[in-house]
Amino acid sequence: MRYNSILIFILALFTGMGVNMGMLFLGSWLIPLPPGVDTSTREGLRNALPVLEVRHFLFPFLAHAMGTLTGAFLVTGYAKTDTFRYSMYMAGLFFIGGLSTIIGMPSPLWFSVTDLVLAYFPMAWLAHNFAKKLKPV
């Protein structure tokens, strides 16, 4: 990795993380939790799972997918070489973050599987292919 590509990768990673956090914030505003539900602790989330609906998991999935998509798109668009490898590294870092969240916080099995299978590597692949088409030769 060249120094220029490392800087681009780091900037793309932080931008993707910002998109992830922004999507989570937007989701909590658009789809509020049921009254009295506190998900700020592991125990609170475990107690809340029976009353949470599928719609409450939409923005966490979108946050993971869009964060990865953004990071991979930017690194593909601005890095000079090895863009596919950098996109997959981006997906790998976001995947590790998603996996650690799933391990650390309880979630339904369907969400865990969907999130880990669809939100990371497929999004990086899509972003890479789209960015390559837009990138001037």
N, C-alpha and C positions, 0 to 999 in steps of 0.2 A: 504494500500500500504506500503510495506516495504521500508526502506530508499534506499536499493540497487535497488529496482524496480523503485523508483522515479528517481534516477540518470539515470538509463537505459532509462526511458521514456523521460526525458529531452534531453539526448544525441540523442536519436532516433528522437525526434521532431526537434531538430536543424539540424540534418543530412537531414531529409526530407525537411526542409525549404531550405537548401543549394541546394538540388537536384532541387527543384522548381525554385529557382533563376537561377541556371545553365541552366535549360531547357528553361527558358524565354530568357536568353542571347543567347543561341544557336539558338533559333527560330528567334530572330531578326537578326542574322547573316545569317542564311540559307534562310529565307524568308523576305527580307527587305520590308519595307513599300513603297508604291508608292511615287515617288518624290513629295516633297512639303507637305507631310502629317506630321503633328505634333500631336502626341498623348500624349504629356507630361502634358496636362491640360485636365480637364473634357470637356471644351468647344471645344478644339482641337479634342478630341476623338469623340465628338458628330458630329462635322463637317466632320470627316474622315469616319464615318460609311458607308455612301453611296458608297464610293470607295473601301472599304475593301472587300476582297473576302473570301470565306470559308477557304482557305489555311492560311490566316492571323490569324485565330482562332485555328488552329491545335495545335501549340505549347503552347498557354495558357492552352488549355485543357490538353495536355500531361503533362505540368508542374504541374498542380493540381493533376492529377492522379498519376504521378510518385512520387511526393513528399509524397503523402499519402501512396502509396504502399511501398515506402522505409521506412518511419517511422514505419508503422504497421509491416512490415517484421522484422525490427530490434528489435522492442519491443517484438514481439512474439518469436524471436530467442534467446533473451538473458534474458528476465524476467523469473523468476522461477515459478510463479503462476499467475492465472487470466489473461492469455495472451489474450484471446478473449476480455475481458473487456478493457484491455489496448489498444488493436487494435481499438476498437470502440471509445474510448476516443480520440485516435489519429485522427481518421476520423472526429470526432466531432469538434476538434480544427481546422483542415484543412477546414471543411465545414463552420465553422463560418468565417474563413478568406475569403473563396470563396464568401460566401453570402455578407459579408461586401464590397468586391470588386465589386460585381454585383450591389449592392445598390449604392455604391459611384461613380462608373464609368458606363456610358451607354454601353450596349451591346445588340445585337439582342436577341430577345426572344428565338429563337431556341438554341442559344449558352448558355444562362442562364439556360434553362431547362436541356439541355444535360449535362452541367457542374455539376449542383447541383444533378442530378439524378445518373450520372455514375462515376464521378471522385473521390468520397469520400468513402462512405460506401461500395459500391461494391469492390473497390480497397483494402480497409482494410480487407474485408472478404477474398478476393483472397490471399492477402499477408499472412494473418493469416494461412489459410489452407496450403499454399505452405511451409511456414516456419515450421509449425508443422510436415510436412512430412520429412523435412530435419533435424529436431532437434533430436539428440540422446535421447533415453529414459533413 
